[in-house]
Amino acid sequence: LVGEALAGAPSLAVADARIRRAAALTDAAESALLPQLSAGFDSTLQRFSEHGMVSPTYAGKIRTNNRLALDAGIELDLWGKYRRALDGATASHALAALEAVAARNALSASVVRAYLEFDRLHAQQRLVDRQIALRQDAERLQGIRVRIGLEAEIDRNLQQQSLAQLRVEVGQRLVE
């Protein structure tokens, strides 16, 4: 029951999304401390005019210009700017994870509390049903004892009132 509640809870899906977002921000902050490497390629196809201010060797010809670039760099964190950003992102990630755990625990506790309350009410109803059955049996037996002269009618009336009172109390509990 708890597993089903956890699987279908939209608030937990939001908490998991916050964890993923915080993890991505942590990764981004950590990458600022690492060396950077980038590569690029550019290719341009160009046709030179036959008439104009173009060298005769290029006039009317088609040429391809290719450029391959490889860039490397590292950001020196002399004042700790990137380290503090990483520490903040790591703390946010840990907070998001703890909030998700707290949300799971709260939902689990709520489901367990509701189940225990249901079980208590169900057990209480079984006891009341058993008590009514016992009082009905006692009233039936007193009726027999009254008919054969072993008890007075007043005793049977008291038993009937006790049974009626119990039924009224059960009816009031059902309304609540």
C-alpha positions in Angstrom: 0.0 0.0 0.0 2.8 2.4 0.9 4.7 1.4 -2.3 1.6 2.2 -4.4 1.3 5.6 -2.7 4.9 6.4 -3.3 4.8 5.3 -6.9 1.8 7.4 -7.7 2.6 10.6 -5.7 3.0 13.6 -8.0 4.8 15.5 -5.1 7.5 12.9 -5.1 7.9 13.2 -8.9 8.5 17.0 -8.4 11.0 16.2 -5.6 12.9 13.8 -7.9 12.9 16.5 -10.6 14.4 19.0 -8.1 17.1 16.4 -7.3 17.9 16.0 -11.0 18.0 19.8 -11.5 20.3 20.3 -8.5 22.6 17.5 -9.8 22.8 19.2 -13.2 23.7 22.5 -11.5 26.3 20.8 -9.4 27.9 19.2 -12.6 27.9 22.6 -14.3 29.5 24.3 -11.3 32.1 21.5 -11.1 32.9 21.9 -14.8 34.0 25.5 -14.3 37.0 24.1 -12.2 38.1 21.7 -15.0 40.2 22.5 -18.1 38.1 23.4 -21.1 38.7 22.0 -24.5 36.7 22.8 -27.7 37.0 22.0 -31.3 35.5 23.6 -34.4 35.4 23.1 -38.1 34.3 25.6 -40.7 34.1 25.1 -44.5 33.3 27.8 -47.0 32.7 27.3 -50.7 33.3 30.6 -52.6 33.1 31.5 -56.3 35.3 34.4 -57.3 34.0 36.9 -59.9 35.6 36.9 -63.3 35.4 40.7 -63.5 36.4 42.8 -60.6 39.1 43.3 -58.2 40.2 39.7 -57.9 43.6 38.3 -58.6 43.7 36.7 -62.1 44.7 33.4 -60.5 41.4 33.3 -58.7 39.1 35.0 -61.2 36.2 32.8 -62.2 37.3 29.9 -60.1 35.6 28.1 -57.2 37.6 27.7 -54.0 37.0 26.0 -50.7 38.3 27.5 -47.5 38.5 25.1 -44.6 39.3 26.0 -41.0 39.9 23.5 -38.2 40.3 25.0 -34.7 41.2 23.4 -31.4 41.1 25.6 -28.3 42.1 24.7 -24.8 42.0 26.7 -21.6 41.7 26.7 -17.9 40.2 29.2 -15.5 42.3 29.9 -12.5 40.1 30.2 -9.5 42.4 32.5 -7.5 39.7 34.0 -5.3 37.5 30.9 -4.9 34.5 32.1 -6.9 34.0 28.8 -8.7 34.7 26.7 -5.6 32.1 28.6 -3.7 29.6 28.2 -6.5 30.4 24.4 -6.5 29.9 24.3 -2.7 26.6 26.1 -3.0 25.4 23.8 -5.8 26.5 20.7 -3.8 24.6 22.0 -0.7 21.5 22.6 -2.9 21.7 19.1 -4.2 22.0 17.6 -0.7 19.0 19.7 0.4 16.9 18.5 -2.5 17.7 14.9 -1.7 16.8 15.4 2.0 13.6 17.1 1.1 12.7 14.2 -1.2 13.4 11.7 1.7 11.3 13.9 4.0 8.4 13.9 1.5 8.6 10.1 1.1 8.7 9.6 4.9 5.7 12.0 5.4 3.7 10.2 2.7 4.6 6.8 4.1 3.7 7.8 7.6 0.4 9.2 6.4 -0.5 6.0 4.6 0.4 3.9 7.6 -1.5 6.1 10.0 -4.6 6.0 7.8 -4.3 2.2 7.5 -3.9 1.7 11.3 -6.9 4.0 11.9 -9.0 1.9 9.4 -7.8 -1.3 11.1 -8.7 0.1 14.6 -12.2 1.1 13.4 -12.7 -2.3 11.7 -11.7 -4.1 14.9 -13.9 -1.9 17.0 -16.8 -2.6 14.7 -16.2 -6.3 15.0 -16.2 -6.0 18.8 -19.5 -4.0 18.8 -21.1 -6.5 16.5 -20.0 -9.3 18.8 -21.3 -7.4 21.8 -24.7 -6.9 20.1 -24.9 -10.6 19.3 -24.1 -11.5 22.9 -26.7 -9.1 24.3 -29.3 -10.5 21.8 -28.5 -14.0 23.0 -28.7 -12.9 26.7 -32.1 -11.2 25.9 -33.4 -14.3 24.2 -32.3 -16.5 27.2 -34.0 -14.1 29.6 -37.1 -14.3 27.6 -37.0 -18.1 28.0 -36.3 -17.8 31.8 -39.2 -15.3 32.1 -41.6 -17.7 30.3 -40.7 -20.6 32.6 -40.9 -18.4 35.7 -37.3 -18.2 36.7 -37.0 -14.4 36.3 -39.2 -11.4 36.5 -40.3 -9.5 33.4 -38.4 -6.4 34.7 -35.0 -8.2 34.2 -35.9 -8.8 30.6 -36.9 -5.2 30.1 -33.6 -4.0 31.5 -31.7 -6.3 29.0 -33.8 -5.0 26.1 -33.0 -1.4 27.2 -29.3 -2.2 27.4 -29.5 -3.7 23.8 -31.4 -0.7 22.5 -28.9 1.7 24.1 -26.0 -0.1 22.5 -27.7 0.2 19.1 -28.2 3.9 19.6 -24.5 4.4 20.5 -23.5 2.5 17.4 -25.8 4.6 15.2 -24.3 7.8 16.7 -20.8 6.6 16.0 -21.7 5.9 12.4 -23.0 9.4 11.9 -19.8 10.9 13.3 
